[in-house]
Amino acid sequence: MTTPSTYTEFEATLPQDNPPADWPETLKSLWHQAKGNWEASHDIAQDIHGKMGSLIHAHLHRDEGDDWNAGYWYHQAGRTFPTISLKEELREIVEEVLSGLK
């Protein structure tokens, strides 16, 4: 399967049992989060180094309710703690990852 180019295309893959194997780890992690599988998403995110990995990690800890840990990871990502909903933030991160793949 090809990598989606839009958030709508990303959402269309969510009925599947697993993300496509050829997707980048960032997108796989976000796919699991979108499916509600925090653990699978976190397992992948822990091994993604750099600012995007830190941003995904921050989002996950924010979702978990661990604002202190989330704050640490937002700082590592060079971002401020967001005021938008988790759903909006997830969409923004997915769109950022997709735009970086073009």
N, CA, C and O atoms as a printed pandas DataFrame, in Angstrom:
     atom_number atom_name residue_name chain_id  residue_number  x_coord  y_coord  z_coord
0              1         N          MET        A               1    0.845   -1.177    0.000
1              2        CA          MET        A               1    0.000    0.000    0.000
2              3         C          MET        A               1    0.889    1.238    0.000
3              4         O          MET        A               1    1.954    1.262    0.617
4              5         N          THR        A               2    0.433    2.240   -0.692
5              6        CA          THR        A               2    1.209    3.476   -0.742
6              7         C          THR        A               2    0.961    4.302    0.517
7              8         O          THR        A               2   -0.049    4.146    1.203
8              9         N          THR        A               3    1.888    5.157    0.786
9             10        CA          THR        A               3    1.757    6.057    1.922
10            11         C          THR        A               3    0.696    7.096    1.596
11            12         O          THR        A               3    0.690    7.638    0.491
12            13         N          PRO        A               4   -0.198    7.385    2.529
13            14        CA          PRO        A               4   -1.233    8.389    2.255
14            15         C          PRO        A               4   -0.617    9.770    2.045
15            16         O          PRO        A               4    0.473   10.065    2.537
16            17         N          SER        A               5   -1.330   10.598    1.312
17            18        CA          SER        A               5   -0.846   11.964    1.114
18            19         C          SER        A               5   -1.694   12.976    1.866
19            20         O          SER        A               5   -1.324   14.146    1.965
20            21         N          THR        A               6   -2.831   12.533    2.398
21            22        CA          THR        A               6   -3.703   13.421    3.165
22            23         C          THR        A               6   -4.175   12.720    4.441
23            24         O          THR        A               6   -4.078   11.500    4.572
24            25         N          TYR        A               7   -4.680   13.512    5.363
25            26        CA          TYR        A               7   -5.208   12.940    6.595
26            27         C          TYR        A               7   -6.412   12.046    6.299
27            28         O          TYR        A               7   -6.590   11.013    6.944
28            29         N          THR        A               8   -7.226   12.433    5.342
29            30        CA          THR        A               8   -8.393   11.634    4.963
30            31         C          THR        A               8   -7.958   10.255    4.472
31            32         O          THR        A               8   -8.572    9.247    4.821
32            33         N          GLU        A               9   -6.907   10.212    3.668
33            34        CA          GLU        A               9   -6.375    8.922    3.203
34            35         C          GLU        A               9   -5.815    8.118    4.382
35            36         O          GLU        A               9   -5.972    6.898    4.432
36            37         N          PHE        A              10   -5.167    8.797    5.322
37            38        CA          PHE        A              10   -4.664    8.136    6.527
38            39         C          PHE        A              10   -5.823    7.512    7.301
39            40         O          PHE        A              10   -5.756    6.347    7.693
40            41         N          GLU        A              11   -6.884    8.286    7.520
41            42        CA          GLU        A              11   -8.060    7.781    8.245
42            43         C          GLU        A              11   -8.687    6.573    7.547
43            44         O          GLU        A              11   -9.196    5.667    8.208
44            45         N          ALA        A              12   -8.651    6.560    6.233
45            46        CA          ALA        A              12   -9.255    5.464    5.474
46            47         C          ALA        A              12   -8.565    4.130    5.733
47            48         O          ALA        A              12   -9.136    3.076    5.453
48            49         N          THR        A              13   -7.337    4.160    6.267
49            50        CA          THR        A              13   -6.611    2.917    6.556
50            51         C          THR        A              13   -6.940    2.363    7.941
51            52         O          THR        A              13   -6.560    1.235    8.255
52            53         N          LEU        A              14   -7.626    3.120    8.756
53            54        CA          LEU        A              14   -7.843    2.717   10.146
54            55         C          LEU        A              14   -8.686    1.448   10.325
55            56         O          LEU        A              14   -8.533    0.780   11.348
56            57         N          PRO        A              15   -9.564    1.081    9.389
57            58        CA          PRO        A              15  -10.276   -0.195    9.552
58            59         C          PRO        A              15   -9.370   -1.431    9.418
59            60         O          PRO        A              15   -9.771   -2.530    9.801
60            61         N          GLN        A              16   -8.178   -1.263    8.888
61            62        CA          GLN        A              16   -7.259   -2.392    8.741
62            63         C          GLN        A              16   -6.789   -2.871   10.113
63            64         O          GLN        A              16   -6.887   -2.148   11.104
64            65         N          ASP        A              17   -6.280   -4.097   10.153
65            66        CA          ASP        A              17   -5.777   -4.667   11.404
66            67         C          ASP        A              17   -4.410   -4.130   11.797
67            68         O          ASP        A              17   -4.083   -4.069   12.982
68            69         N          ASN        A              18   -3.608   -3.740   10.807
69            70        CA          ASN        A              18   -2.253   -3.244   11.052
70            71         C          ASN        A              18   -1.922   -2.158   10.048
71            72         O          ASN        A              18   -2.490   -2.120    8.956
72            73         N          PRO        A              19   -1.005   -1.275   10.415
73            74        CA          PRO        A              19   -0.576   -0.285    9.424
74            75         C          PRO        A              19    0.273   -0.968    8.359
75            76         O          PRO        A              19    0.886   -2.000    8.632
76            77         N          PRO        A              20    0.318   -0.423    7.170
77            78        CA          PRO        A              20    1.161   -1.003    6.131
78            79         C          PRO        A              20    2.622   -1.086    6.583
79            80         O          PRO        A              20    3.152   -0.156    7.190
80            81         N          ALA        A              21    3.250   -2.199    6.279
81            82        CA          ALA        A              21    4.625   -2.453    6.728
82            83         C          ALA        A              21    5.631   -1.476    6.131
83            84         O          ALA        A              21    6.680   -1.228    6.724
84            85         N          ASP        A              22    5.320   -0.919    4.963
85            86        CA          ASP        A              22    6.286   -0.026    4.327
86            87         C          ASP        A              22    6.163    1.432    4.771
87            88         O          ASP        A              22    6.891    2.290    4.272
88            89         N          TRP        A              23    5.266    1.719    5.687
89            90        CA          TRP        A              23    5.137    3.075    6.209
90            91         C          TRP        A              23    6.309    3.408    7.123
91            92         O          TRP        A              23    6.891    2.512    7.735
92            93         N          PRO        A              24    6.663    4.697    7.223
93            94        CA          PRO        A              24    7.695    5.087    8.194
94            95         C          PRO        A              24    7.196    4.877    9.629
95            96         O          PRO        A              24    5.994    4.895    9.893
96            97         N          GLU        A              25    8.125    4.683   10.527
97            98        CA          GLU        A              25    7.769    4.407   11.925
98            99         C          GLU        A              25    6.920    5.519   12.540
99           100         O          GLU        A              25    6.031    5.249   13.347
100          101         N          THR        A              26    7.193    6.762   12.161
101          102        CA          THR        A              26    6.386    7.867   12.702
102          103         C          THR        A              26    4.915    7.672   12.367
103          104         O          THR        A              26    4.055    7.833   13.233
104          105         N          LEU        A              27    4.624    7.330   11.136
105          106        CA          LEU        A              27    3.241    7.163   10.703
106          107         C          LEU        A              27    2.618    5.917   11.332
107          108         O          LEU        A              27    1.438    5.924   11.680
108          109         N          LYS        A              28    3.394    4.861   11.477
109          110        CA          LYS        A              28    2.882    3.654   12.147
110          111         C          LYS        A              28    2.501    3.960   13.592
111          112         O          LYS        A              28    1.453    3.524   14.069
112          113         N          SER        A              29    3.352    4.708   14.284
113          114        CA          SER        A              29    3.060    5.063   15.669
114          115         C          SER        A              29    1.772    5.868   15.759
115          116         O          SER        A              29    0.925    5.603   16.612
116          117         N          LEU        A              30    1.628    6.840   14.886
117          118        CA          LEU        A              30    0.422    7.674   14.884
118          119         C          LEU        A              30   -0.812    6.868   14.494
119          120         O          LEU        A              30   -1.905    7.131   14.997
120          121         N          TRP        A              31   -0.653    5.901   13.616
121          122        CA          TRP        A              31   -1.756    5.025   13.213
122          123         C          TRP        A              31   -2.279    4.254   14.430
123          124         O          TRP        A              31   -3.487    4.173   14.651
124          125         N          HIS        A              32   -1.365    3.696   15.207
125          126        CA          HIS        A              32   -1.781    2.950   16.407
126          127         C          HIS        A              32   -2.479    3.879   17.401
127          128         O          HIS        A              32   -3.469    3.490   18.021
128          129         N          GLN        A              33   -1.976    5.089   17.554
129          130        CA          GLN        A              33   -2.620    6.048   18.450
130          131         C          GLN        A              33   -4.028    6.373   17.953
131          132         O          GLN        A              33   -4.967    6.442   18.746
132          133         N          ALA        A              34   -4.175    6.571   16.655
133          134        CA          ALA        A              34   -5.494    6.865   16.085
134          135         C          ALA        A              34   -6.461    5.706   16.293
135          136         O          ALA        A              34   -7.671    5.916   16.387
136          137         N          LYS        A              35   -5.940    4.494   16.364
137          138        CA          LYS        A              35   -6.761    3.300   16.597
138          139         C          LYS        A              35   -7.055    3.088   18.088
139          140         O          LYS        A              35   -7.829    2.203   18.453
140          141         N          GLY        A              36   -6.428    3.909   18.949
141          142        CA          GLY        A              36   -6.646    3.763   20.384
142          143         C          GLY        A              36   -5.714    2.768   21.048
143          144         O          GLY        A              36   -5.965    2.348   22.178
144          145         N          ASN        A              37   -4.646    2.385   20.368
145          146        CA          ASN        A              37   -3.685    1.442   20.927
146          147         C          ASN        A              37   -2.453    2.214   21.404
147          148         O          ASN        A              37   -1.426    2.256   20.726
148          149         N          TRP        A              38   -2.581    2.821   22.580
149          150        CA          TRP        A              38   -1.532    3.659   23.156
150          151         C          TRP        A              38   -0.222    2.883   23.308
151          152         O          TRP        A              38    0.850    3.384   22.969
152          153         N          GLU        A              39   -0.322    1.670   23.816
153          154        CA          GLU        A              39    0.895    0.877   24.079
154          155         C          GLU        A              39    1.691    0.627   22.805
155          156         O          GLU        A              39    2.906    0.821   22.787
156          157         N          ALA        A              40    1.020    0.199   21.742
157          158        CA          ALA        A              40    1.725   -0.066   20.484
158          159         C          ALA        A              40    2.348    1.220   19.943
159          160         O          ALA        A              40    3.477    1.218   19.452
160          161         N          SER        A              41    1.600    2.311   20.041
161          162        CA          SER        A              41    2.105    3.593   19.578
162          163         C          SER        A              41    3.334    4.000   20.378
163          164         O          SER        A              41    4.337    4.425   19.804
164          165         N          HIS        A              42    3.266    3.877   21.679
165          166        CA          HIS        A              42    4.371    4.253   22.554
166          167         C          HIS        A              42    5.603    3.384   22.316
167          168         O          HIS        A              42    6.729    3.881   22.311
168          169         N          ASP        A              43    5.384    2.079   22.118
169          170        CA          ASP        A              43    6.510    1.176   21.856
170          171         C          ASP        A              43    7.306    1.637   20.638
171          172         O          ASP        A              43    8.536    1.595   20.638
172          173         N          ILE        A              44    6.593    2.076   19.605
173          174        CA          ILE        A              44    7.270    2.555   18.396
174          175         C          ILE        A              44    7.908    3.919   18.650
175          176         O          ILE        A              44    9.062    4.147   18.287
176          177         N          ALA        A              45    7.159    4.819   19.271
177          178        CA          ALA        A              45    7.630    6.198   19.476
178          179         C          ALA        A              45    8.911    6.259   20.293
179          180         O          ALA        A              45    9.752    7.130   20.068
180          181         N          GLN        A              46    9.065    5.353   21.228
181          182        CA          GLN        A              46   10.270    5.355   22.066
182          183         C          GLN        A              46   11.546    5.183   21.251
183          184         O          GLN        A              46   12.622    5.600   21.681
184          185         N          ASP        A              47   11.427    4.573   20.084
185          186        CA          ASP        A              47   12.603    4.321   19.257
186          187         C          ASP        A              47   12.754    5.310   18.104
187          188         O          ASP        A              47   13.623    5.143   17.249
188          189         N          ILE        A              48   11.913    6.335   18.081
189          190        CA          ILE        A              48   12.021    7.367   17.046
190          191         C          ILE        A              48   12.787    8.535   17.655
191          192         O          ILE        A              48   12.279    9.227   18.538
192          193         N          HIS        A              49   13.987    8.748   17.189
193          194        CA          HIS        A              49   14.827    9.803   17.737
194          195         C          HIS        A              49   14.646   11.082   16.928
195          196         O          HIS        A              49   14.341   11.034   15.736
196          197         N          GLY        A              50   14.831   12.193   17.567
197          198        CA          GLY        A              50   14.680   13.477   16.907
198          199         C          GLY        A              50   13.414   14.181   17.348
199          200         O          GLY        A              50   12.654   13.674   18.173
200          201         N          LYS        A              51   13.206   15.339   16.792
201          202        CA          LYS        A              51   12.099   16.197   17.228
202          203         C          LYS        A              51   10.723   15.590   16.976
203          204         O          LYS        A              51    9.826   15.745   17.804
204          205         N          MET        A              52   10.537   14.895   15.840
205          206        CA          MET        A              52    9.228   14.297   15.579
206          207         C          MET        A              52    8.944   13.163   16.555
207          208         O          MET        A              52    7.820   13.028   17.040
208          209         N          GLY        A              53    9.949   12.354   16.843
209          210        CA          GLY        A              53    9.763   11.301   17.836
210          211         C          GLY        A              53    9.400   11.883   19.192
211          212         O          GLY        A              53    8.550   11.343   19.900
212          213         N          SER        A              54   10.047   12.985   19.552
213          214        CA          SER        A              54    9.744   13.651   20.824
214          215         C          SER        A              54    8.323   14.218   20.815
215          216         O          SER        A              54    7.627   14.162   21.828
216          217         N          LEU        A              55    7.895   14.762   19.681
217          218        CA          LEU        A              55    6.538   15.308   19.588
218          219         C          LEU        A              55    5.487   14.212   19.726
219          220         O          LEU        A              55    4.501   14.380   20.443
220          221         N          ILE        A              56    5.694   13.106   19.051
221          222        CA          ILE        A              56    4.746   11.988   19.173
222          223         C          ILE        A              56    4.730   11.486   20.608
223          224         O          ILE        A              56    3.666   11.226   21.169
224          225         N          HIS        A              57    5.905   11.349   21.199
225          226        CA          HIS        A              57    6.024   10.906   22.586
226          227         C          HIS        A              57    5.278   11.877   23.521
227          228         O          HIS        A              57    4.580   11.448   24.440
228          229         N          ALA        A              58    5.432   13.166   23.280
229          230        CA          ALA        A              58    4.733   14.174   24.083
230          231         C          ALA        A              58    3.223   14.011   23.969
231          232         O          ALA        A              58    2.511   14.023   24.973
232          233         N          HIS        A              59    2.747   13.861   22.749
233          234        CA          HIS        A              59    1.303   13.690   22.526
234          235         C          HIS        A              59    0.780   12.467   23.286
235          236         O          HIS        A              59   -0.287   12.514   23.899
236          237         N          LEU        A              60    1.534   11.393   23.237
237          238        CA          LEU        A              60    1.102   10.172   23.912
238          239         C          LEU        A              60    1.009   10.372   25.423
239          240         O          LEU        A              60    0.052    9.922   26.053
240          241         N          HIS        A              61    2.007   11.049   26.008
241          242        CA          HIS        A              61    1.956   11.264   27.456
242          243         C          HIS        A              61    0.888   12.287   27.830
243          244         O          HIS        A              61    0.325   12.218   28.922
244          245         N          ARG        A              62    0.608   13.218   26.952
245          246        CA          ARG        A              62   -0.514   14.136   27.174
246          247         C          ARG        A              62   -1.821   13.338   27.184
247          248         O          ARG        A              62   -2.677   13.552   28.043
248          249         N          ASP        A              63   -1.968   12.432   26.243
249          250        CA          ASP        A              63   -3.161   11.589   26.176
250          251         C          ASP        A              63   -3.285   10.730   27.435
251          252         O          ASP        A              63   -4.386   10.491   27.932
252          253         N          GLU        A              64   -2.171   10.283   27.926
253          254        CA          GLU        A              64   -2.137    9.452   29.133
254          255         C          GLU        A              64   -2.520   10.258   30.384
255          256         O          GLU        A              64   -2.893    9.684   31.407
256          257         N          GLY        A              65   -2.425   11.573   30.294
257          258        CA          GLY        A              65   -2.720   12.423   31.440
258          259         C          GLY        A              65   -1.488   12.766   32.261
259          260         O          GLY        A              65   -1.609   13.347   33.339
260          261         N          ASP        A              66   -0.317   12.418   31.776
261          262        CA          ASP        A              66    0.932   12.700   32.468
262          263         C          ASP        A              66    1.510   14.004   31.913
263          264         O          ASP        A              66    2.432   13.993   31.098
264          265         N          ASP        A              67    0.949   15.125   32.370
265          266        CA          ASP        A              67    1.338   16.423   31.834
266          267         C          ASP        A              67    2.797   16.772   32.090
267          268         O          ASP        A              67    3.423   17.437   31.264
268          269         N          TRP        A              68    3.349   16.337   33.219
269          270        CA          TRP        A              68    4.749   16.630   33.493
270          271         C          TRP        A              68    5.635   15.963   32.452
271          272         O          TRP        A              68    6.499   16.612   31.863
272          273         N          ASN        A              69    5.425   14.678   32.224
273          274        CA          ASN        A              69    6.217   13.939   31.246
274          275         C          ASN        A              69    5.968   14.475   29.837
275          276         O          ASN        A              69    6.900   14.602   29.043
276          277         N          ALA        A              70    4.725   14.784   29.535
277          278        CA          ALA        A              70    4.399   15.369   28.228
278          279         C          ALA        A              70    5.153   16.683   28.045
279          280         O          ALA        A              70    5.710   16.942   26.978
280          281         N          GLY        A              71    5.166   17.505   29.081
281          282        CA          GLY        A              71    5.867   18.784   29.010
282          283         C          GLY        A              71    7.339   18.618   28.707
283          284         O          GLY        A              71    7.913   19.379   27.928
284          285         N          TYR        A              72    7.948   17.617   29.326
285          286        CA          TYR        A              72    9.355   17.323   29.051
286          287         C          TYR        A              72    9.552   17.021   27.571
287          288         O          TYR        A              72   10.470   17.549   26.944
288          289         N          TRP        A              73    8.693   16.173   27.013
289          290        CA          TRP        A              73    8.839   15.767   25.609
290          291         C          TRP        A              73    8.494   16.902   24.648
291          292         O          TRP        A              73    9.108   17.014   23.587
292          293         N          TYR        A              74    7.519   17.749   25.001
293          294        CA          TYR        A              74    7.250   18.922   24.154
294          295         C          TYR        A              74    8.492   19.816   24.112
295          296         O          TYR        A              74    8.850   20.345   23.060
296          297         N          HIS        A              75    9.134   19.975   25.254
297          298        CA          HIS        A              75   10.362   20.776   25.304
298          299         C          HIS        A              75   11.435   20.164   24.401
299          300         O          HIS        A              75   12.106   20.881   23.658
300          301         N          GLN        A              76   11.596   18.841   24.464
301          302        CA          GLN        A              76   12.574   18.151   23.619
302          303         C          GLN        A              76   12.254   18.343   22.132
303          304         O          GLN        A              76   13.151   18.386   21.291
304          305         N          ALA        A              77   10.961   18.456   21.830
305          306        CA          ALA        A              77   10.535   18.643   20.438
306          307         C          ALA        A              77   10.613   20.106   20.009
307          308         O          ALA        A              77   10.403   20.423   18.838
308          309         N          GLY        A              78   10.915   20.999   20.956
309          310        CA          GLY        A              78   10.971   22.425   20.644
310          311         C          GLY        A              78    9.589   23.032   20.479
311          312         O          GLY        A              78    9.413   23.985   19.720
312          313         N          ARG        A              79    8.607   22.484   21.186
313          314        CA          ARG        A              79    7.212   22.930   21.086
314          315         C          ARG        A              79    6.696   23.345   22.457
315          316         O          ARG        A              79    7.249   22.969   23.491
316          317         N          THR        A              80    5.631   24.121   22.440
317          318        CA          THR        A              80    4.952   24.460   23.678
318          319         C          THR        A              80    3.798   23.485   23.886
319          320         O          THR        A              80    3.328   22.843   22.946
320          321         N          PHE        A              81    3.361   23.390   25.113
321          322        CA          PHE        A              81    2.253   22.497   25.451
322          323         C          PHE        A              81    1.009   23.001   24.727
323          324         O          PHE        A              81    0.649   24.167   24.891
324          325         N          PRO        A              82    0.340   22.169   23.935
325          326        CA          PRO        A              82   -0.786   22.638   23.122
326          327         C          PRO        A              82   -2.054   22.895   23.937
327          328         O          PRO        A              82   -2.245   22.340   25.020
328          329         N          THR        A              83   -2.902   23.741   23.390
329          330        CA          THR        A              83   -4.198   24.019   24.016
330          331         C          THR        A              83   -5.343   23.438   23.187
331          332         O          THR        A              83   -6.505   23.528   23.583
332          333         N          ILE        A              84   -5.020   22.846   22.045
333          334        CA          ILE        A              84   -6.046   22.228   21.212
334          335         C          ILE        A              84   -6.370   20.831   21.752
335          336         O          ILE        A              84   -5.659   20.306   22.608
336          337         N          SER        A              85   -7.439   20.248   21.245
337          338        CA          SER        A              85   -7.828   18.917   21.696
338          339         C          SER        A              85   -6.804   17.880   21.235
339          340         O          SER        A              85   -6.030   18.122   20.309
340          341         N          LEU        A              86   -6.812   16.737   21.888
341          342        CA          LEU        A              86   -5.922   15.648   21.497
342          343         C          LEU        A              86   -6.199   15.209   20.059
343          344         O          LEU        A              86   -5.273   14.912   19.304
344          345         N          LYS        A              87   -7.464   15.170   19.695
345          346        CA          LYS        A              87   -7.840   14.764   18.342
346          347         C          LYS        A              87   -7.288   15.745   17.307
347          348         O          LYS        A              87   -6.761   15.337   16.272
348          349         N          GLU        A              88   -7.415   17.037   17.596
349          350        CA          GLU        A              88   -6.874   18.052   16.682
350          351         C          GLU        A              88   -5.355   17.946   16.600
351          352         O          GLU        A              88   -4.771   18.051   15.522
352          353         N          GLU        A              89   -4.728   17.739   17.748
353          354        CA          GLU        A              89   -3.275   17.635   17.756
354          355         C          GLU        A              89   -2.816   16.417   16.956
355          356         O          GLU        A              89   -1.857   16.504   16.190
356          357         N          LEU        A              90   -3.491   15.292   17.130
357          358        CA          LEU        A              90   -3.126   14.095   16.383
358          359         C          LEU        A              90   -3.212   14.369   14.885
359          360         O          LEU        A              90   -2.315   13.995   14.130
360          361         N          ARG        A              91   -4.277   15.014   14.463
361          362        CA          ARG        A              91   -4.425   15.333   13.043
362          363         C          ARG        A              91   -3.276   16.219   12.563
363          364         O          ARG        A              91   -2.709   15.980   11.497
364          365         N          GLU        A              92   -2.934   17.241   13.350
365          366        CA          GLU        A              92   -1.844   18.147   12.968
366          367         C          GLU        A              92   -0.509   17.403   12.851
367          368         O          GLU        A              92    0.273   17.657   11.935
368          369         N          ILE        A              93   -0.259   16.483   13.786
369          370        CA          ILE        A              93    1.006   15.743   13.740
370          371         C          ILE        A              93    1.031   14.824   12.522
371          372         O          ILE        A              93    2.042   14.742   11.824
372          373         N          VAL        A              94   -0.080   14.134   12.267
373          374        CA          VAL        A              94   -0.148   13.270   11.085
374          375         C          VAL        A              94    0.102   14.099    9.829
375          376         O          VAL        A              94    0.884   13.703    8.964
376          377         N          GLU        A              95   -0.564   15.250    9.728
377          378        CA          GLU        A              95   -0.390   16.100    8.547
378          379         C          GLU        A              95    1.052   16.588    8.414
379          380         O          GLU        A              95    1.571   16.700    7.304
380          381         N          GLU        A              96    1.693   16.876    9.532
381          382        CA          GLU        A              96    3.097   17.309    9.509
382          383         C          GLU        A              96    3.997   16.172    9.013
383          384         O          GLU        A              96    4.901   16.397    8.208
384          385         N          VAL        A              97    3.749   14.973    9.488
385          386        CA          VAL        A              97    4.529   13.819    9.033
386          387         C          VAL        A              97    4.307   13.605    7.539
387          388         O          VAL        A              97    5.263   13.396    6.792
388          389         N          LEU        A              98    3.047   13.657    7.102
389          390        CA          LEU        A              98    2.745   13.440    5.680
390          391         C          LEU        A              98    3.389   14.506    4.804
391          392         O          LEU        A              98    3.894   14.201    3.724
392          393         N          SER        A              99    3.374   15.748    5.261
393          394        CA          SER        A              99    3.975   16.805    4.446
394          395         C          SER        A              99    5.490   16.637    4.343
395          396         O          SER        A              99    6.093   17.042    3.350
396          397         N          GLY        A             100    6.100   16.049    5.354
397          398        CA          GLY        A             100    7.534   15.803    5.315
398          399         C          GLY        A             100    7.916   14.635    4.418
399          400         O          GLY        A             100    9.090   14.464    4.089
400          401         N          LEU        A             101    6.940   13.834    4.022
401          402        CA          LEU        A             101    7.206   12.681    3.168
402          403         C          LEU        A             101    7.115   13.025    1.682
403          404         O          LEU        A             101    7.507   12.232    0.826
404          405         N          LYS        A             102    6.596   14.212    1.388
405          406        CA          LYS        A             102    6.396   14.608   -0.018
406          407         C          LYS        A             102    7.688   15.007   -0.670
407          408         O          LYS        A             102    7.700   15.367   -1.847
